[in-house]
Amino acid sequence: MKRVSRSILSFILIFALFMSLAGSPSSAAQTDQVHYLSIGDSLAKGQTPDKKIDLGFSDFTANTFKEKSILGSYSKDFADSGDKTTDVLNKLTTDSKLQEAVKKANLITISAGANDILQEAKIDLAAGTITFDVTKLPAKLQEVATNYAKILGTIKALNPEAKVYVMGIYFPFPYLPDQAQVTQLASLAKTLNKTVSEATILGGATFVSVYEQMGGDDMAALKKNLPNATDIHPNIDGYKIMSAALLEAIAKQITPEPNPEPKPEPTVPADIKGHWAEKELSYLVSNNVLSVDEKGFVYPDKAITRAEVAMILYSSIPMTKEIPVDPGYKDVPKNHPAYMAIAKLTALGVFTKAEKFNPNDSLTRIQLAKVVSTAFKLKAEGKPVVFKDVPKTYWGYNAVQAVATNKLMLGSNGSFDLYSSTTRGQFAAVAVRALQSVAK
């Protein structure tokens, strides 16, 4: 188990953390103290294995600050057992007392996401059985990512100076007798951590990993921290481990390694330099979402195919690793390089089932509007945009309004230009705008 040394803690809490948080221009920081707010689910609240509320990871963290005489205030009053990311977001946008607490805090931790997934399961820990409707998991993971983007965006709007840390999850079912099910659920837990981690980084916050610290895939180690076979909550030792992981994350953020190796500047493909979509194309390339050929070219003005779009979205949207149901396209055999992406996205409803998928066809603008609005769950906002070629009776009207009112796609000369092909540059621009839109 990895713990923070006394010397590191002393340095962080007495100097670095004090200077970082207290040096902020926010109103809370004027007191030269740490003002800590913990929000989220039962882990943030401190629920014990016997279903009581006691000291949790945030309490141990606050106590460490208190011992160093730098704790100005601490609250976990807005954390509640059972809260999902939807609940956290709803509180942040409607509860004026929580909003004031966010404005006064200079350190905020969030623990949420596990309940979003667990609500899709039928759990009987006494019998040692857990069943999931796997068809709902991709959409649920996407919802978690979207909610975190909005949660972090809301906090930033309320208090742009606060340091925000998002807690990861541990594997909560070490007592299950079925090893195959343990393997499957551990994979799901790791996928959820990856989903939350990516959303956290995009939101400008810090992800705190606790999976390995709590025991990782070692069921014997996990049982020491999760002593009740019929409950998923940690004991005091488990919460102390989570607190240590949080403090270590603070240490790494505030005290960088000495003489770090300079990071090489990312290479911009030659054929996108100066292109109107260079920024968006570079973003997708640097994140290994958009591929380049052996010459290092992207071909930004080349029409993008339906198969390419499927693979890009598959890389961008949180997905479980379970094998999807074969959608049955006659032109997409299981050995097709985009088969998994196409099958997953069809199961998610991004693509509509049909006799053929036409993977090598270019993606039209109306198809782009449909897949992006569905993949990112976009809805029309505000006053409708009128296009001469998109009457209200048109099958894709809602998709067009979703992308147009969110300013992701615009028409020309009063038309949406439904059936024109989409270039790789155009797709990159729309996809990145969609990511930014859900993060607002």
C-alpha positions as CSV (number, residue, x, y, z in Angstrom):
1,M,0.0,0.0,0.0
2,K,1.4,3.3,-1.0
3,R,1.2,6.1,1.6
4,V,2.4,9.6,1.8
5,S,5.5,10.1,4.0
6,R,5.5,12.4,7.0
7,S,8.1,14.7,5.4
8,I,6.0,15.0,2.2
9,L,2.8,15.8,4.1
10,S,4.6,18.3,6.3
11,F,6.0,20.1,3.3
12,I,2.7,20.0,1.4
13,L,0.4,21.1,4.2
14,I,2.6,23.6,5.9
15,F,4.0,25.3,2.8
16,A,3.0,24.3,-0.7
17,L,-0.7,23.7,-0.1
18,F,-0.9,26.7,2.3
19,M,0.7,28.9,-0.3
20,S,-1.3,27.5,-3.2
21,L,-4.7,27.7,-1.6
22,A,-4.2,30.7,0.5
23,G,-2.6,32.6,-2.3
24,S,-5.8,32.5,-4.3
25,P,-7.6,35.8,-4.9
26,S,-11.0,34.2,-4.0
27,S,-12.8,35.5,-0.9
28,A,-12.3,32.3,1.0
29,A,-8.5,32.5,0.5
30,Q,-8.2,35.9,2.2
31,T,-8.3,34.1,5.6
32,D,-5.0,32.2,4.7
33,Q,-6.7,29.0,5.5
34,V,-7.9,25.8,3.7
35,H,-11.6,25.9,3.2
36,Y,-12.6,22.3,2.3
37,L,-15.9,21.2,0.7
38,S,-16.6,17.5,0.1
39,I,-19.5,16.7,-2.1
40,G,-20.9,13.5,-3.7
41,D,-22.1,10.1,-2.5
42,S,-21.9,7.9,0.5
43,L,-18.1,7.8,0.3
44,A,-18.0,11.6,0.6
45,K,-20.4,11.3,3.5
46,G,-18.4,8.6,5.3
47,Q,-20.8,5.7,5.3
48,T,-19.5,2.7,7.1
49,P,-19.9,-1.1,6.3
50,D,-22.7,-1.2,8.9
51,K,-24.6,1.5,7.2
52,K,-23.8,4.3,9.7
53,I,-22.3,7.7,9.0
54,D,-18.9,8.2,10.6
55,L,-15.4,9.4,9.6
56,G,-14.8,9.1,5.8
57,F,-11.9,10.0,3.6
58,S,-12.8,13.7,3.6
59,D,-12.9,13.8,7.4
60,F,-9.4,12.3,7.7
61,T,-8.2,14.8,5.1
62,A,-9.8,17.7,7.0
63,N,-8.3,16.4,10.3
64,T,-4.9,16.4,8.7
65,F,-5.3,20.1,7.8
66,K,-6.6,20.8,11.3
67,E,-3.6,19.1,12.9
68,K,-1.4,21.5,10.8
69,S,-3.5,24.5,12.0
70,I,-4.4,25.5,8.5
71,L,-8.1,24.3,8.4
72,G,-10.4,27.3,8.1
73,S,-13.6,25.4,7.4
74,Y,-14.8,22.0,6.4
75,S,-18.2,20.6,5.2
76,K,-19.6,17.4,3.9
77,D,-23.2,18.6,4.5
78,F,-24.1,18.4,0.9
79,A,-22.9,14.8,0.4
80,D,-25.6,12.2,0.5
81,S,-25.6,8.4,0.4
82,G,-27.0,7.2,-3.0
83,D,-26.2,10.4,-4.9
84,K,-25.5,10.0,-8.6
85,T,-23.7,12.5,-10.8
86,T,-27.1,13.7,-11.8
87,D,-27.9,14.5,-8.2
88,V,-24.6,16.3,-7.7
89,L,-25.2,18.4,-10.8
90,N,-28.8,19.2,-9.8
91,K,-27.7,20.4,-6.4
92,L,-25.0,22.5,-7.8
93,T,-27.4,24.2,-10.2
94,T,-30.4,24.6,-7.8
95,D,-29.2,24.7,-4.2
96,S,-28.2,28.3,-3.3
97,K,-26.5,27.2,-0.1
98,L,-24.3,24.7,-1.9
99,Q,-23.5,27.4,-4.5
100,E,-22.4,29.7,-1.7
101,A,-20.3,26.9,-0.1
102,V,-18.6,26.4,-3.5
103,K,-17.8,30.1,-3.8
104,K,-16.2,30.1,-0.3
105,A,-14.2,26.9,-0.7
106,N,-10.6,26.8,-2.1
107,L,-10.4,23.0,-2.0
108,I,-13.3,20.8,-3.3
109,T,-13.5,17.0,-3.6
110,I,-16.1,15.1,-5.5
111,S,-17.0,11.4,-5.2
112,A,-19.7,10.3,-7.6
113,G,-20.3,8.0,-10.5
114,A,-20.5,4.5,-9.0
115,N,-24.2,4.8,-8.1
116,D,-25.0,5.8,-11.7
117,I,-23.7,2.3,-12.8
118,L,-25.0,0.4,-9.8
119,Q,-28.6,1.6,-10.4
120,E,-28.5,-0.5,-13.6
121,A,-27.7,-3.7,-11.6
122,K,-29.7,-6.2,-9.6
123,I,-27.5,-6.8,-6.6
124,D,-27.9,-9.6,-4.0
125,L,-24.7,-9.7,-2.1
126,A,-26.0,-12.2,0.4
127,A,-26.6,-14.6,-2.5
128,G,-23.4,-13.5,-4.2
129,T,-25.1,-12.5,-7.5
130,I,-25.1,-9.3,-9.6
131,T,-26.7,-8.9,-12.9
132,F,-26.4,-6.0,-15.3
133,D,-28.4,-5.0,-18.4
134,V,-25.2,-4.5,-20.5
135,T,-27.1,-2.8,-23.3
136,K,-27.7,0.2,-21.0
137,L,-24.1,0.6,-19.8
138,P,-22.6,2.5,-22.8
139,A,-25.2,5.2,-22.5
140,K,-24.9,5.3,-18.7
141,L,-21.1,5.7,-19.0
142,Q,-21.6,8.5,-21.5
143,E,-24.1,10.2,-19.1
144,V,-21.5,10.0,-16.3
145,A,-18.9,11.7,-18.6
146,T,-21.3,14.4,-19.7
147,N,-22.5,15.1,-16.1
148,Y,-18.9,15.4,-14.9
149,A,-18.2,17.9,-17.6
150,K,-21.2,20.0,-16.5
151,I,-20.4,19.5,-12.8
152,L,-16.8,20.8,-13.3
153,G,-18.0,23.6,-15.6
154,T,-20.5,24.7,-13.0
155,I,-17.9,24.7,-10.2
156,K,-15.5,26.7,-12.4
157,A,-18.2,29.3,-13.1
158,L,-19.0,29.6,-9.4
159,N,-15.3,29.6,-8.2
160,P,-12.6,29.5,-10.9
161,E,-9.8,29.6,-8.3
162,A,-10.9,26.5,-6.3
163,K,-8.7,23.4,-6.5
164,V,-11.0,20.5,-7.5
165,Y,-10.1,16.8,-7.0
166,V,-12.3,13.9,-8.3
167,M,-12.1,10.6,-6.4
168,G,-11.8,7.4,-8.4
169,I,-13.5,4.1,-7.4
170,Y,-12.2,0.8,-6.0
171,F,-13.5,-2.6,-6.9
172,P,-16.5,-3.1,-4.5
173,F,-17.3,-6.8,-4.8
174,P,-14.4,-8.9,-3.5
175,Y,-16.7,-11.6,-2.0
176,L,-18.4,-12.7,-5.2
177,P,-17.9,-16.4,-5.7
178,D,-17.9,-16.4,-9.5
179,Q,-14.5,-15.5,-10.8
180,A,-15.7,-14.9,-14.3
181,Q,-18.2,-12.3,-12.9
182,V,-15.4,-10.7,-10.8
183,T,-13.3,-10.3,-13.9
184,Q,-16.2,-8.8,-15.9
185,L,-17.1,-6.4,-13.1
186,A,-13.5,-5.4,-12.5
187,S,-13.3,-4.5,-16.1
188,L,-16.4,-2.3,-15.7
189,A,-14.9,-0.6,-12.7
190,K,-11.7,0.2,-14.6
191,T,-13.8,1.5,-17.6
192,L,-15.7,3.8,-15.2
193,N,-12.5,5.1,-13.7
194,K,-11.2,5.8,-17.2
195,T,-14.4,7.6,-18.1
196,V,-14.3,9.8,-15.0
197,S,-10.6,10.4,-15.3
198,E,-10.9,11.6,-18.9
199,A,-13.8,13.9,-18.0
200,T,-11.9,15.2,-15.0
201,I,-8.9,16.1,-17.0
202,L,-11.0,17.8,-19.7
203,G,-12.7,19.7,-17.0
204,G,-9.5,21.1,-15.6
205,A,-9.6,19.1,-12.3
206,T,-7.4,16.4,-10.9
207,F,-8.3,12.7,-10.8
208,V,-7.4,10.8,-7.6
209,S,-6.9,7.1,-8.3
210,V,-7.7,4.7,-5.4
211,Y,-8.2,1.5,-7.3
212,E,-4.7,0.0,-6.7
213,Q,-4.3,1.6,-3.3
214,M,-7.4,-0.1,-2.0
215,G,-6.3,-3.5,-3.2
216,G,-6.6,-3.4,-7.0
217,D,-7.6,-6.9,-8.2
218,D,-6.3,-8.6,-5.1
219,M,-9.5,-9.8,-3.5
220,A,-7.7,-10.7,-0.2
221,A,-6.3,-7.2,0.1
222,L,-9.7,-5.7,-0.7
223,K,-11.5,-7.7,1.9
224,K,-9.3,-6.1,4.6
225,N,-10.7,-2.7,3.6
226,L,-14.2,-3.9,2.8
227,P,-14.9,-6.2,5.8
228,N,-18.7,-6.7,5.2
229,A,-19.5,-9.2,2.5
230,T,-23.0,-7.7,2.1
231,D,-21.9,-4.0,1.9
232,I,-19.6,-2.1,-0.5
233,H,-18.3,0.5,1.9
234,P,-14.8,0.6,3.4
235,N,-13.8,0.5,7.0
236,I,-11.7,3.2,8.8
237,D,-8.5,1.8,7.3
238,G,-10.0,2.0,3.8
239,Y,-11.0,5.6,4.2
240,K,-7.6,6.4,5.5
241,I,-6.1,4.9,2.4
242,M,-8.4,7.1,0.2
243,S,-7.4,10.2,2.2
244,A,-3.7,9.3,1.7
245,A,-4.3,9.0,-2.0
246,L,-6.0,12.4,-2.1
247,L,-3.1,14.0,-0.2
248,E,-0.6,12.4,-2.4
249,A,-2.5,13.7,-5.5
250,I,-2.3,17.2,-4.0
251,A,1.4,16.7,-3.4
252,K,2.1,15.7,-7.0
253,Q,0.1,18.6,-8.3
254,I,1.7,21.2,-6.1
255,T,5.3,19.9,-5.9
256,P,6.5,18.8,-9.3
257,E,9.4,16.4,-9.7
258,P,12.8,18.1,-9.7
259,N,14.3,18.7,-13.1
260,P,11.5,17.1,-15.1
261,E,12.3,16.1,-18.6
262,P,11.0,18.7,-21.1
263,K,8.1,17.4,-23.0
264,P,8.6,17.4,-26.8
265,E,6.4,19.7,-28.8
266,P,3.6,17.7,-30.5
267,T,4.1,17.3,-34.2
268,V,1.5,18.9,-36.3
269,P,0.8,17.0,-39.6
270,A,2.2,18.9,-42.5
271,D,-1.1,19.0,-44.4
272,I,-3.1,20.6,-41.7
273,K,-0.8,23.5,-40.9
274,G,-2.7,26.7,-41.7
275,H,-5.9,24.8,-42.3
276,W,-9.0,26.5,-41.0
277,A,-9.6,23.4,-38.8
278,E,-6.0,22.9,-37.7
279,K,-6.8,23.3,-34.0
280,E,-9.5,20.7,-34.0
281,L,-7.7,18.3,-36.2
282,S,-4.5,18.6,-34.1
283,Y,-6.6,17.9,-31.0
284,L,-8.0,14.7,-32.4
285,V,-4.6,13.6,-33.7
286,S,-2.8,14.3,-30.4
287,N,-5.3,12.3,-28.6
288,N,-5.0,9.4,-31.0
289,V,-8.6,9.7,-32.1
290,L,-7.8,10.7,-35.7
291,S,-5.2,8.7,-37.6
292,V,-2.5,9.8,-40.0
293,D,-1.1,7.7,-42.8
294,E,2.5,6.5,-43.2
295,K,3.4,9.9,-44.6
296,G,2.0,11.6,-41.5
297,F,-0.8,13.2,-43.5
298,V,-4.4,13.7,-42.3
299,Y,-6.0,14.8,-45.6
300,P,-8.4,17.4,-44.0
301,D,-10.3,18.1,-47.2
302,K,-10.9,14.4,-48.1
303,A,-14.5,13.1,-47.5
304,I,-14.7,11.1,-44.3
305,T,-16.3,7.6,-44.5
306,R,-19.0,6.2,-42.3
307,A,-16.6,3.6,-41.0
308,E,-14.0,6.2,-40.1
309,V,-16.6,8.2,-38.2
310,A,-17.7,5.1,-36.3
311,M,-14.1,4.4,-35.2
312,I,-13.5,8.0,-34.2
313,L,-16.7,8.2,-32.1
314,Y,-15.9,4.8,-30.6
315,S,-12.6,6.2,-29.4
316,S,-14.2,9.3,-28.1
317,I,-17.3,8.0,-26.2
318,P,-17.0,6.0,-23.0
319,M,-17.7,2.3,-23.8
320,T,-17.7,-1.0,-21.9
321,K,-15.6,-3.8,-23.4
322,E,-18.4,-6.4,-23.6
323,I,-18.9,-7.8,-27.1
324,P,-22.0,-6.2,-28.6
325,V,-24.8,-8.0,-30.4
326,D,-24.1,-8.4,-34.1
327,P,-26.1,-5.7,-35.8
328,G,-26.3,-7.9,-38.9
329,Y,-25.1,-5.6,-41.6
330,K,-24.4,-7.6,-44.8
331,D,-21.4,-5.4,-45.7
332,V,-19.8,-5.3,-42.2
333,P,-18.5,-8.8,-41.4
334,K,-17.0,-9.5,-37.9
335,N,-13.4,-9.3,-39.4
336,H,-14.0,-5.7,-40.6
337,P,-11.6,-3.3,-38.9
338,A,-14.5,-1.1,-37.9
339,Y,-16.9,-3.9,-36.8
340,M,-16.6,-3.4,-33.1
341,A,-17.1,0.4,-33.4
342,I,-20.1,0.0,-35.8
343,A,-21.7,-2.7,-33.6
344,K,-21.3,-0.7,-30.4
345,L,-22.6,2.5,-31.9
346,T,-25.5,0.7,-33.5
347,A,-26.4,-0.8,-30.1
348,L,-26.2,2.7,-28.6
349,G,-28.6,4.1,-31.3
350,V,-26.0,6.4,-32.9
351,F,-26.4,4.4,-36.2
352,T,-29.8,3.0,-37.3
353,K,-30.0,-0.7,-38.1
354,A,-30.5,-1.5,-41.7
355,E,-29.7,-4.2,-44.2
356,K,-26.4,-2.6,-45.1
357,F,-24.1,0.0,-43.3
358,N,-22.2,1.2,-46.4
359,P,-19.0,1.7,-44.5
360,N,-17.0,3.1,-47.4
361,D,-19.6,5.7,-48.3
362,S,-18.9,9.3,-47.4
363,L,-20.9,10.7,-44.4
364,T,-23.4,13.3,-45.5
365,R,-24.2,16.5,-43.5
366,I,-27.5,15.2,-42.4
367,Q,-25.9,11.9,-41.3
368,L,-23.3,13.9,-39.4
369,A,-26.0,15.9,-37.7
370,K,-27.8,12.7,-36.7
371,V,-24.8,10.8,-35.3
372,V,-23.3,13.8,-33.5
373,S,-26.6,14.8,-31.9
374,T,-27.3,11.2,-30.8
375,A,-23.8,10.4,-29.7
376,F,-23.4,13.5,-27.5
377,K,-27.1,13.7,-26.5
378,L,-27.6,17.2,-27.9
379,K,-31.0,18.9,-27.8
380,A,-32.2,22.0,-29.6
381,E,-31.5,25.2,-27.6
382,G,-33.5,28.4,-28.0
383,K,-35.0,29.7,-31.1
384,P,-35.2,27.3,-34.1
385,V,-32.9,27.9,-37.1
386,V,-34.8,28.0,-40.4
387,F,-33.4,26.2,-43.4
388,K,-35.1,26.1,-46.8
389,D,-34.3,22.4,-47.3
390,V,-35.3,21.2,-43.8
391,P,-39.0,21.5,-43.2
392,K,-40.5,20.5,-39.8
393,T,-41.8,17.3,-41.4
394,Y,-38.3,16.2,-42.4
395,W,-37.1,13.0,-40.6
396,G,-33.9,14.7,-39.5
397,Y,-35.4,18.0,-38.4
398,N,-34.7,17.5,-34.7
399,A,-31.1,16.5,-35.4
400,V,-30.5,19.5,-37.6
401,Q,-31.9,21.8,-34.9
402,A,-29.8,20.2,-32.3
403,V,-26.5,20.9,-34.1
404,A,-27.6,24.3,-35.5
405,T,-28.9,25.9,-32.3
406,N,-25.9,24.7,-30.5
407,K,-23.8,26.3,-33.2
408,L,-22.0,23.1,-34.2
409,M,-23.1,23.2,-37.9
410,L,-24.3,26.2,-40.0
411,G,-25.8,26.2,-43.4
412,S,-25.2,28.5,-46.4
413,N,-27.5,30.7,-48.4
414,G,-30.4,29.7,-46.1
415,S,-30.0,25.9,-46.7
416,F,-28.4,23.2,-44.5
417,D,-27.1,21.4,-47.6
418,L,-28.3,18.0,-46.3
419,Y,-26.6,15.6,-48.7
420,S,-23.2,17.1,-49.3
421,S,-20.3,15.0,-48.1
422,T,-18.5,15.8,-44.9
423,T,-14.7,16.3,-45.0
424,R,-12.3,15.1,-42.3
425,G,-11.7,18.7,-41.3
426,Q,-15.4,19.5,-41.0
427,F,-16.0,16.4,-39.0
428,A,-13.1,17.3,-36.6
429,A,-14.5,20.8,-36.1
430,V,-18.0,19.5,-35.3
431,A,-16.8,16.7,-33.0
432,V,-14.6,19.0,-31.0
433,R,-17.4,21.6,-30.8
434,A,-19.7,18.9,-29.5
435,L,-17.2,17.9,-26.8
436,Q,-17.0,21.6,-25.8
437,S,-20.7,22.0,-25.8
438,V,-21.4,19.2,-23.4
439,A,-18.7,20.5,-21.1
440,K,-20.4,23.9,-20.7
